[in-house]
Amino acid sequence: MRMAEFDALPAPAARAALVDCCAAPEWAGRLVAERPHSSLAALLDRADAILADLDDDQVDLALAGHPRIGERPAHASSAREQAGVAAAPDDVRAALVEGNRAYEQRFGHVYLVCADGRPATELLDVLRSRLGNDPATERAVLRGELAKINRIRLGRLLDNA
């Protein structure tokens, strides 16, 4: 769909399309309320600004919409983004399962990384390096990764990526 089509959608349909990109209801609601957006670039900038302003509870809701890296995603976008993991050797996939467990034990939420176009070995290396972060640093990194994912998904939604 194009920007004009998105801006013309009834609010519930626009909200549903955005929640499919990012499961934080406040993020989606605010983007819908601010329509029309003049361009994809303007929408992406607002999406980033709104994400940066969300409280941790809303970010946790967004995280709940993402499968663990290496799990079989039910969401089509996640499956596309994690395509590099699907063909990974068994030992790498097993290491991702163990790394996910360690990450969730340390930080209390799913390991989120922009996986689009990245091989499983790289995602595993990133996971291992992020285990060394303190919780505040990791939360900031996580928000940055969520912003990247949102940008990719919004671009696909609006036929621009």
ZIGIUR-V464600 format. One record per residue. N is the residue number from 1. RES is the residue in one small letter. PSI is psi in whole degrees, -180 to 180 (999 if undefined). OMEGA is omega in whole degrees, 0 to 359 (999 if undefined). BURIAL is 1 if it has 9 or more other ideal C-beta (glycine too) atoms within 8 Angstrom, else 0. Layout:
BEGIN
n=[N & N]
res=[RES & RES]
psi=[PSI & PSI]
omega=[OMEGA & OMEGA]
burial=[BURIAL & BURIAL]
END
This chain:
BEGIN
n=[1 & 2 & 3 & 4 & 5 & 6 & 7 & 8 & 9 & 10 & 11 & 12 & 13 & 14 & 15 & 16 & 17 & 18 & 19 & 20 & 21 & 22 & 23 & 24 & 25 & 26 & 27 & 28 & 29 & 30 & 31 & 32 & 33 & 34 & 35 & 36 & 37 & 38 & 39 & 40 & 41 & 42 & 43 & 44 & 45 & 46 & 47 & 48 & 49 & 50 & 51 & 52 & 53 & 54 & 55 & 56 & 57 & 58 & 59 & 60 & 61 & 62 & 63 & 64 & 65 & 66 & 67 & 68 & 69 & 70 & 71 & 72 & 73 & 74 & 75 & 76 & 77 & 78 & 79 & 80 & 81 & 82 & 83 & 84 & 85 & 86 & 87 & 88 & 89 & 90 & 91 & 92 & 93 & 94 & 95 & 96 & 97 & 98 & 99 & 100 & 101 & 102 & 103 & 104 & 105 & 106 & 107 & 108 & 109 & 110 & 111 & 112 & 113 & 114 & 115 & 116 & 117 & 118 & 119 & 120 & 121 & 122 & 123 & 124 & 125 & 126 & 127 & 128 & 129 & 130 & 131 & 132 & 133 & 134 & 135 & 136 & 137 & 138 & 139 & 140 & 141 & 142 & 143 & 144 & 145 & 146 & 147 & 148 & 149 & 150 & 151 & 152 & 153 & 154 & 155 & 156 & 157 & 158 & 159 & 160 & 161]
res=[m & r & m & a & e & f & d & a & l & p & a & p & a & a & r & a & a & l & v & d & c & c & a & a & p & e & w & a & g & r & l & v & a & e & r & p & h & s & s & l & a & a & l & l & d & r & a & d & a & i & l & a & d & l & d & d & d & q & v & d & l & a & l & a & g & h & p & r & i & g & e & r & p & a & h & a & s & s & a & r & e & q & a & g & v & a & a & a & p & d & d & v & r & a & a & l & v & e & g & n & r & a & y & e & q & r & f & g & h & v & y & l & v & c & a & d & g & r & p & a & t & e & l & l & d & v & l & r & s & r & l & g & n & d & p & a & t & e & r & a & v & l & r & g & e & l & a & k & i & n & r & i & r & l & g & r & l & l & d & n & a]
psi=[154 & 166 & -44 & -38 & -43 & -47 & -26 & -10 & 146 & 147 & -45 & -38 & -41 & -43 & -44 & -41 & -39 & -39 & -28 & -26 & -41 & 122 & 15 & 109 & -37 & -41 & -50 & -45 & -42 & -39 & -39 & -45 & -27 & 2 & 153 & 154 & 137 & -24 & 168 & -41 & -42 & -42 & -44 & -41 & -43 & -40 & -44 & -45 & -42 & -43 & -44 & -27 & -11 & 146 & 168 & -31 & -41 & -39 & -39 & -37 & -40 & -42 & -36 & -20 & 3 & 132 & 163 & 147 & 126 & -16 & 158 & 107 & 140 & -28 & 130 & -40 & -44 & -41 & -44 & -44 & -31 & 19 & -32 & -18 & -32 & -36 & 9 & 150 & 156 & -38 & -35 & -42 & -40 & -39 & -36 & -41 & -47 & -42 & -41 & -44 & -47 & -42 & -49 & -35 & -40 & -43 & -14 & 14 & 168 & 146 & 117 & 128 & 145 & 104 & -7 & 116 & 10 & 140 & 158 & -38 & -39 & -43 & -36 & -43 & -43 & -45 & -51 & -40 & -36 & -21 & -22 & -7 & 151 & 162 & -40 & -43 & -44 & -38 & -39 & -42 & -44 & -45 & -39 & -41 & -40 & -40 & -42 & -45 & -45 & -43 & -43 & -47 & -39 & -40 & -41 & -42 & -40 & 26 & 33 & 9 & 999]
omega=[179 & 183 & 181 & 178 & 178 & 181 & 181 & 180 & 170 & 184 & 180 & 179 & 178 & 179 & 179 & 178 & 180 & 178 & 175 & 176 & 183 & 188 & 176 & 185 & 180 & 178 & 181 & 182 & 180 & 177 & 178 & 183 & 183 & 178 & 4 & 175 & 186 & 183 & 175 & 180 & 179 & 178 & 180 & 178 & 179 & 179 & 178 & 182 & 179 & 178 & 180 & 183 & 183 & 174 & 184 & 178 & 178 & 177 & 177 & 176 & 176 & 180 & 181 & 178 & 182 & 176 & 173 & 174 & 179 & 175 & 177 & 183 & 175 & 183 & 183 & 180 & 179 & 179 & 178 & 183 & 181 & 182 & 179 & 180 & 185 & 183 & 183 & 176 & 183 & 182 & 178 & 178 & 178 & 178 & 176 & 177 & 180 & 178 & 177 & 179 & 180 & 180 & 182 & 177 & 182 & 189 & 176 & 178 & 181 & 173 & 180 & 178 & 175 & 187 & 187 & 177 & 183 & 179 & 182 & 181 & 178 & 179 & 177 & 177 & 179 & 179 & 182 & 180 & 181 & 175 & 178 & 180 & 168 & 185 & 181 & 178 & 181 & 179 & 177 & 178 & 180 & 178 & 177 & 178 & 178 & 177 & 178 & 180 & 179 & 180 & 179 & 183 & 176 & 177 & 178 & 178 & 184 & 173 & 182 & 179 & 999]
burial=[0 & 0 & 1 & 0 & 0 & 1 & 1 & 0 & 1 & 0 & 0 & 0 & 0 & 1 & 1 & 0 & 1 & 1 & 1 & 1 & 1 & 1 & 1 & 1 & 1 & 1 & 1 & 1 & 1 & 1 & 1 & 1 & 0 & 0 & 1 & 0 & 1 & 0 & 0 & 1 & 0 & 1 & 1 & 1 & 0 & 1 & 1 & 1 & 0 & 1 & 1 & 0 & 0 & 1 & 0 & 0 & 0 & 1 & 1 & 1 & 1 & 1 & 1 & 0 & 1 & 1 & 1 & 1 & 1 & 1 & 0 & 0 & 1 & 0 & 1 & 0 & 1 & 1 & 1 & 0 & 1 & 1 & 0 & 1 & 1 & 0 & 0 & 1 & 0 & 0 & 0 & 1 & 1 & 0 & 1 & 1 & 1 & 0 & 1 & 1 & 0 & 1 & 1 & 1 & 0 & 0 & 1 & 0 & 0 & 1 & 1 & 1 & 1 & 1 & 1 & 0 & 0 & 1 & 0 & 1 & 0 & 1 & 1 & 1 & 0 & 1 & 1 & 0 & 0 & 1 & 1 & 0 & 0 & 0 & 0 & 0 & 0 & 1 & 1 & 0 & 1 & 1 & 1 & 0 & 1 & 1 & 1 & 1 & 1 & 1 & 1 & 1 & 1 & 1 & 1 & 1 & 1 & 1 & 0 & 0 & 0]
END
